[in-house]
Structure formats: C-alpha cells, structure tokens
Amino acid sequence: MIPLLVLVACGSEYSPPDEMTADEIISGRKDNRHVAVGQIGSDWPPSWHCTGTLIAPNIVLTAAHCLYDEDNHRVPAARLLWGEDDAIYDVVSANTQRYSPGSRDAWNDIAILTLSEPSRTTPIPIATTVPRVDQRVTVVGFGVTRATGPHRGTGGGVRRSATITLDEVGAREVAYASDEHGACYGDSGGPLLARIGGKEQVVGVTSRGTAVDCLDVDIATRVDAYATWIGRFLP
C-alpha cells in the first residue's frame, strides 16, 4: 500500500532562497540527453518551479499541483510557461484529472499542458504497460540537491537524472526509497523513464515525498493508469 504522504514536492512547506529560480535530483548527474524534459514556470520573466515532459509536439505532461500557487489557488493557463534549453513556450490550456491533494488514496496528481506552438524537440512517448516492483527507472528533473542544512536549496535549475528502483506499485501510484537517489523540491512533474520495447517511455510523474529532507520515500503518479485520459489530448 502506498504510504500516507506528508509533503508536496512543490508545496509551501519549503521556501527556497530568493535567488533560486528552480529547484534538482538528489545525488543525480547532469543530464544533457533528455532534452524533452523542461521546466514549468509562470509569468515573465519566468519563475521556474516544476518540471514537465514533452510527450507530443505541443503537449507537456506534468503534476497537477504544479498548476497551483503557494496559496493553493489555480494559476491561469495564460500565466504558465514551459521552457526547453533554447526556447520558452506559452501555455494555452491546462487540464487536470480529479486532482485530490491530501487524499488517503491516490492524489491524481497529473496534468496536461497544451503549448501555443509545437516544439521541434522529439517527444518522449507515454507508457501504457503496468510498471513492476524492482523495475529500474530514471528520474529526471530540475530540482534542488540539498533540502536541509546550511546549503539547502542549492543546485537548482540544472536538468539532472538518477536511476532508482521501484519498491511499490499501487493502483495509480508508485513509490521508491529516496534515501540515496531521488526527487526533491522542483522535480515535481518530472518523468520516471523506463526502456520498454527498445525505447524510453514515461512510466511515472513525480508527485511528492514523505520527508522534508527528500530522503525517505518518493511517490509518482502511474502514467499508464491515465493513458486513456492523456490520449484525449494527443494528436
């Protein structure tokens, strides 16, 4: 059973230093390969706070809680942005699927962003197969590398990745121990990637964790469980 969560990865329990523009994978490596994984921000100049994956030329997959501000108010789609390494795109619509933060069941922490124009970057397809316990996957994001201590909030704004092993598979979410590698503040909405049929596919979307230092258990939304809903937005 997926454990009860006490922390939302992009939530108000953690306030990054003012000089930060984004939050990075704990114990991860700089990632120059997954260019379809970009940053989610709002307003102009951009204030980056989450991660998202291009799954079609103008469609980005992210976490639903990335569409809310610190006061838990929904941010209008017109204020949202998705940034690649070399381009920033306006968001024209944002959709969630029965988002239920704080639920003892799955939070449905998943969202679709439609961009104003197609990206030239090659998208990463979503998985339609059920993930399995002990499956090795890659978690990617732009979050912090230190969540507590004198250097807390450092390392953000750089795409990083780490390999983890799924420890638990629920009906709509997966969980893994993040005491050595895993997601942290700002990695929310980023993908869990697995090689299926010879190519990488998005099997999960980073949602939240169970500890303020990001070193306990991380939870991700299962993409295959929402494949039919996601498919409505795909060309």
N, C-alpha and C positions, 0 to 999 in steps of 0.2 A: 504493500500500500504506500502511495506517495505520502511523505510526511507533511504535517501541517506547517505552513511557511510563516515566517515572522518578518520577512524583509522583501520589499520590492526593489529590484536592482536599480531602477532609476528614481526611486522614491525620495521623500523628503527627510528620511532618517539620516541621510548623509548629505552634507553641504560641501562641495568641492571648493578649493580656494578660488578667489575671483579671477586669477589669471588663467585658470583652466578653460579650455573651450570644448573639451570632450573627455570622456572617461575611457582599460586595456587588459588583455588577458593575463591572469596571474601566471607567472613562470612560463610565459609564452615566448615565441620567437617572432621577429619582424616578418611580416607576410607580404611579399610582393606579387604573389601568384593569384590570389583570389580577388581580382580587380572588380568583380561584380558585387563585392561586399563593400558598401559605402556607409556614410554617416547620415543620420537623421537629425535635422535641426529645425529651427524656427526663426522667423523674422530676418531682417537684414541690417547690419552684417550678421552672418549666421552664428547662432549659438547652438553648437552641436551637443547632443545629449544621449543619443542612442545609435544603434547600428541597424542596417537593413540590407536585404539581398535582392538583387535584380533577378527575377525569375521569368520575365518576358521583357521584350524591348522597352515597354513603358510601365511595367508593373513591378513594385517592390514589396517584398514580404517582410514584416517586422512584428513587434509586440504591440498589443493594444494599449498597454499602459504608456507607451511612448507618445501617444496622442493626447496625453493629459498633462497639465501643468502641476506645479507644486501644491496648488490649492484644489487639486482634483477636478479642475474644470477642463472640458474638452477644448482642445486647440483647434480652431477652424482650419480646414484643409488649405485654405489660401495662405496661411502663415507658415506652412510646413515646407521643408526643403529636403532634397536628397542629393548628397554630394559624392561624386566619384573623385578619383585622383585629380582629374583635369577638367571637371565640369560640375556645375551645380544646376539642378533641375527644380522647377516649381512643381508643387503637388496640386492637382486639380480636384481630386476626391480622395477620401479616406474612409474605409469601411472596416467595421469590427464584427465579431460573431458572438453575440450574447456575453460580452465581457463581464466577469463576475469576480472582482478583486475581493480577497478575504474569504472566499468560499472554502468550505472544507472539502469540496470536490474540486475538479479541475477549474481553473480560472478562465478558460477560453481566451487566454492572453495571446491573441493573434490578430493581425491587421493587414489589410491590403492598401497600398498607396498607388494611385494612378498618376503618372508623370505627365507634364504638359506636352512633352515630345519624347520620341523614342531615343534611347541611348544607343550608342554604337558599340557598347561593350557586350560581349557574349554572355547571355544569361546562364544561370545555373538552374537546372530543372528541379522540380519538387519530387520527392519520393511518394510512391503510392503503396509501398510494401511496409509491413509492420516491422519496426525495429526490434532488436532482440537483446536480452541480457548478455553482457560480456562483449557486445559489439564495440569495435574500436571506431571512434568518430573524431572528426576535427572540429573544434570550436573556434570561431573566428569573431573578432570584434575590435573596437577602438577604445576599450575601457582602461581604467587605472591598473597599475601593477602593485600599488600599495594602498590599502584601505584604512590602515590604522598606524599609529606610531608617528614619529617626527617627520617621516617622509610620506605621509598619507596623501592620496590624491595625485601622486606623481605618475608620469609615464603616459598620460592620455593623449589621444589624437593621432596615434600611430596604429595602423592595422597590424594585429598580431594573431597568432594561432597557436593552439596546443592540442595534443592528442589525448583524449580521455577514453575511459571505458564505461559504458552504460551499466549501472548497477541495478536499476529497477525500471520496468516498463509497465505503466498503468494504462488505463483505457484511453486517455487523451494526453498524458504527460509522461515524460521520462525523467529519471533522476540519476545523478552520479556524485561520488565523493569528490570534493574540490579542495582537499587539504594540501594537494601538491600542484595541481594544474586546474584551471577552470575560469569561469567568467566572473566579472566583478562589475562595479558601477560603470555604466556607459556601454557595456557589452550587450545590454538588453536589446532584443530584436534581432541580434546576430544569429547566424546559422550554425547548426550542427550538421556537418557534412560527412557522408559515408559514400564509399565507392560501391556502386550497385550496377551490375551489368556492364562493367568496364568503364563507367564514368561517375564522377561525383554528383550526388544529388542531395538536396536539403531534406534531412530527416527530422530536424527539430528547430525550434525558435527559442532562444534564450529568454526566460521569463523572470526568474527570481532566485534568491538563495535563502539559507536558513541562519546565516550569521553575519553580523555587521563587518567582520573582517574578511568575508568571502572565502573562508577556509573551512567550510563544513559540507553542506550539500547544495548542489545547484539543480534547478528544475528547468526543464524546457518543454514547450508545447509540441506534441507529436503532429507533424505536418500531414502524415497520411490520414489521420483521423478527420482532417478538414479538407481533404483533397477535392471532394465534390464542390464544397463552397468556394474554394480557391479557384476551381476550374471555371466558375461563372465569370471571372474577371480576365481570364486568359484569352488571347486572340485565337 
